[in-house]
């Protein structure tokens, strides 16, 4: 671990993994709607949401996906990591009160550019709700020394 309690590029190996969990609250949904401007009734209006295939309110997909960002920034590779891209496939809804478990796994190291590909997954009660991959730039001892 480096001085930021994260992993430098030089410390990473394929297969390393880390997780972060967060319970999605009513406040999270309302605040995310305000911050993002996404006021879709399926997130905010229970009466309307009951008429949808979800049969009730669901959290914003991007709010749920942000738990992946927390796992990357706080766990692996950790503080100082810069996101370059994220591919997401939404598999199931997340509801207020659900605890989302994000797991990131080092899939591939790209040494020529000091980049890392991560496999990313979010689950609720063991059921996958999001899967995908991310491309990130972690901190690097070599870059700091240059």
C-alpha positions in Angstrom: 0.0 0.0 0.0 1.1 3.5 -0.7 0.9 6.6 1.5 -2.8 7.1 0.5 -3.7 3.6 1.6 -4.2 2.5 -2.0 -2.3 0.3 -4.4 0.2 1.7 -6.9 0.2 0.2 -10.4 3.4 -1.6 -9.4 1.6 -3.4 -6.6 -1.3 -4.7 -8.7 -1.7 -8.3 -10.0 -4.5 -9.9 -12.0 -7.1 -11.5 -9.7 -6.7 -9.0 -6.8 -10.2 -8.0 -5.6 -11.9 -5.7 -3.2 -15.5 -4.9 -2.2 -17.5 -2.0 -0.9 -21.2 -2.1 0.3 -23.8 0.6 0.7 -27.4 0.6 1.6 -29.4 2.8 -0.8 -31.6 5.0 1.3 -34.6 7.1 0.5 -32.4 10.2 1.1 -29.8 8.9 -1.4 -32.5 8.6 -4.1 -34.0 12.1 -3.4 -30.5 13.7 -3.2 -29.4 11.9 -6.4 -32.5 13.1 -8.2 -31.7 16.7 -7.2 -28.0 16.5 -8.0 -28.5 14.8 -11.4 -31.8 16.3 -12.5 -33.2 12.8 -13.1 -36.6 13.1 -11.6 -38.1 10.1 -13.4 -41.3 9.1 -11.6 -40.2 5.4 -11.4 -37.6 6.6 -8.8 -39.7 9.2 -6.9 -43.4 8.4 -7.2 -44.6 5.1 -5.6 -48.1 5.4 -7.1 -46.7 5.7 -10.6 -44.0 3.1 -10.0 -46.6 0.5 -9.0 -48.0 0.7 -12.6 -44.6 -0.2 -14.1 -43.1 -3.7 -14.7 -41.0 -3.0 -11.5 -44.2 -2.9 -9.3 -42.6 -0.2 -7.1 -40.0 2.4 -6.9 -36.4 1.7 -7.9 -33.1 3.5 -7.4 -31.4 5.3 -10.3 -29.1 3.0 -12.2 -26.3 5.5 -12.0 -26.8 5.9 -8.3 -26.4 2.1 -7.9 -23.3 2.2 -10.2 -21.7 4.8 -8.1 -21.0 2.2 -5.5 -18.5 0.8 -8.0 -16.8 4.1 -8.0 -16.6 4.0 -4.2 -15.0 0.5 -4.4 -12.4 1.7 -6.9 -11.6 5.0 -5.2 -11.6 3.7 -1.6 -10.4 0.1 -2.0 -8.8 -1.0 -5.3 -6.7 0.5 -6.7 -7.7 3.1 -4.1 -7.2 6.9 -3.5 -5.8 8.8 -6.4 -7.2 6.5 -9.0 -8.6 8.2 -12.1 -11.5 6.7 -14.0 -11.1 6.6 -17.8 -14.2 4.6 -18.7 -16.9 2.2 -17.4 -19.1 -0.2 -19.3 -22.3 -1.2 -17.4 -25.0 -3.8 -18.0 -28.0 -3.4 -15.7 -29.5 -6.8 -14.8 -32.0 -6.2 -12.1 -33.5 -3.2 -10.2 -32.3 -1.9 -6.8 -35.0 -0.7 -4.4 -34.8 1.7 -1.5 -33.4 -0.1 1.5 -31.3 -2.6 -0.6 -27.7 -3.1 0.3 -25.5 -3.0 -2.8 -22.2 -4.9 -2.7 -19.8 -3.7 -5.4 -16.8 -5.9 -6.2 -13.9 -5.0 -8.4 -11.3 -7.5 -9.7 -8.1 -6.7 -11.5 -8.6 -8.2 -14.9 -5.6 -6.9 -16.9 -2.6 -4.7 -16.4 -1.5 -2.4 -19.3 2.0 -1.5 -18.4 2.8 0.6 -21.5 0.3 3.2 -20.3 0.1 2.3 -16.6 -3.6 1.5 -17.0 -5.7 -1.2 -15.4 -8.9 -3.0 -16.6 -11.2 -4.1 -13.8 -14.1 -6.4 -13.8 -17.0 -4.7 -11.9 -20.1 -6.3 -10.4 -22.8 -5.1 -8.1 -25.1 -7.5 -6.2 -28.0 -7.4 -3.8 -28.6 -10.4 -1.7 -26.3 -12.5 -3.9 -28.2 -11.5 -7.1 -26.2 -9.6 -9.8 -27.8 -6.2 -10.5 -24.9 -4.7 -12.5 -22.0 -6.2 -14.3 -19.3 -4.5 -16.5 -15.7 -3.4 -16.6 -13.8 -0.2 -15.9 -10.5 1.3 -17.3 -8.6 3.2 -14.7 -5.2 4.9 -14.1 -3.9 4.1 -10.6 -1.2 5.9 -8.7 2.3 4.9 -9.6 5.7 5.0 -7.8 7.4 5.3 -11.2 5.3 8.3 -12.2 6.0 10.0 -8.9 9.7 9.4 -9.3 9.8 10.8 -12.8 
